[in-house]
Amino acid sequence: MNLPNELKYAASHEWCKVEEGRATCGISDYAQDQLGDVVFVEVPDVGREVAAGEAIAVVESVKSASDIYAPVSGTVVEVNTALADSPEQVNDSPYEAGWLFAIEPSDASEADALMDASAYEASIS
């Protein structure tokens, strides 16, 4: 399983990469594997204010639909519009092409409360 060390992970299986005042977010390799083939992704609207832990996106697979939660609070500043035509990128490249949204954090320290790769790996083992 691919769990990049530079990312932070939520117990609800989202990852986030905080850099230069923004948190780029998606679902972990483990989560996409559990979902199976992703067939549709609903991303939040740019400009939406979100709270950490709030459901803000939906990923639908051949198995089920799953809410995706904001790992940090803030404002949605970008979404991955390419997923509308290529939702399978969530499966093929969960940490690069399959990212879901980016948030400008209102409190950057919230990311510090997320798990590092080793803690996340232990939580799913």
C-alpha positions as MATLAB code, in Angstrom:
seq = 'MNLPNELKYAASHEWCKVEEGRATCGISDYAQDQLGDVVFVEVPDVGREVAAGEAIAVVESVKSASDIYAPVSGTVVEVNTALADSPEQVNDSPYEAGWLFAIEPSDASEADALMDASAYEASIS';
ca = [
       0.000    0.000    0.000;
       1.235    3.454   -0.925;
       1.280    5.907    2.020;
       3.556    8.871    1.251;
       5.375   10.088    4.362;
       4.982   13.787    3.512;
       1.181   13.609    3.783;
      -1.122   13.785    6.796;
      -4.050   11.389    7.157;
      -7.493   11.566    8.787;
      -9.111    8.598   10.507;
     -11.854    8.863    7.853;
      -9.202    8.041    5.168;
      -8.617   11.464    3.633;
      -5.076   12.709    3.071;
      -3.849   16.246    2.932;
      -0.657   17.933    1.868;
      -0.191   21.366    3.413;
       2.156   23.694    1.596;
       2.272   27.385    0.751;
      -0.948   28.234    2.579;
      -3.111   25.528    1.065;
      -4.093   21.963    1.855;
      -4.526   19.719   -1.167;
      -6.751   16.764   -0.235;
      -7.948   13.413   -1.527;
      -8.613    9.880   -0.346;
      -5.915    7.425    0.616;
      -4.734    4.486   -1.444;
      -6.331    2.253    1.191;
      -9.697    4.040    0.816;
      -9.753    3.850   -2.977;
      -8.854    0.159   -2.772;
     -11.726   -0.494   -0.360;
     -14.173    1.394   -2.593;
     -13.311   -0.431   -5.788;
     -13.688    1.171   -9.206;
     -14.622    4.837   -8.816;
     -17.283    5.863  -11.347;
     -18.286    9.364  -10.193;
     -16.874   12.140   -8.021;
     -18.832   15.109   -6.673;
     -16.488   17.877   -5.540;
     -17.405   20.921   -3.434;
     -17.933   24.404   -4.875;
     -14.959   26.754   -4.926;
     -15.474   29.419   -2.277;
     -17.313   27.110    0.121;
     -16.404   27.538    3.771;
     -15.870   24.178    5.472;
     -15.203   22.919    8.970;
     -12.800   20.080    9.727;
     -14.761   16.836    9.704;
     -17.577   18.239    7.549;
     -18.781   16.103    4.620;
     -17.889   18.112    1.502;
     -17.541   15.666   -1.389;
     -18.864   12.296   -2.546;
     -17.023    9.460   -4.257;
     -19.193    6.818   -5.910;
     -17.850    3.417   -6.854;
     -19.373    0.278   -8.271;
     -19.808   -0.821   -4.634;
     -21.151    2.278   -2.870;
     -21.185    6.044   -2.438;
     -19.004    7.507    0.289;
     -18.909   10.949    1.854;
     -15.516   12.628    1.882;
     -14.713   14.882    4.831;
     -12.643   18.047    5.074;
      -9.448   17.230    6.991;
      -9.011   20.920    7.898;
     -11.259   23.980    8.194;
     -11.111   26.797    5.683;
     -12.197   27.877    2.213;
     -12.244   25.628   -0.845;
      -9.913   27.365   -3.320;
      -9.658   24.748   -6.084;
     -11.274   21.493   -7.181;
     -10.058   18.796   -9.543;
     -12.444   19.326  -12.462;
     -10.685   16.604  -14.485;
     -12.392   14.002  -12.291;
     -15.741   14.758  -13.964;
     -14.465   13.062  -17.126;
     -11.921   10.724  -15.508;
     -13.105    9.619  -12.051;
     -10.878    6.536  -12.336;
      -7.909    8.818  -11.555;
      -8.909    8.439   -7.895;
      -8.047    4.728   -8.251;
      -5.084    5.075  -10.599;
      -3.319    7.975   -8.885;
      -4.896    8.829   -5.504;
      -2.088   11.194   -4.456;
      -1.379   12.960   -7.738;
      -3.962   13.078  -10.560;
      -6.754   11.831   -8.266;
      -6.685   14.675   -5.727;
     -10.160   16.050   -4.979;
      -9.984   19.614   -3.643;
      -7.717   22.235   -2.101;
      -8.543   24.265    0.999;
      -6.996   27.491    2.232;
      -6.836   26.578    5.931;
      -8.286   28.999    8.466;
      -6.132   27.338   11.150;
      -3.023   25.629    9.778;
      -2.408   23.915   13.127;
      -5.417   21.635   12.505;
      -3.234   19.634   10.109;
      -0.891   18.903   13.018;
      -3.674   16.892   14.664;
      -3.869   14.522   11.670;
      -1.942   11.235   11.600;
       1.409   10.744    9.956;
       1.859    7.820    7.559;
       3.009    5.348   10.212;
       0.118    6.155   12.586;
      -2.376    5.902    9.708;
      -0.896    2.581    8.592;
      -1.233    1.255   12.154;
      -4.884    2.408   12.247;
      -5.808    0.407    9.146;
      -3.814   -2.734    9.916;
];
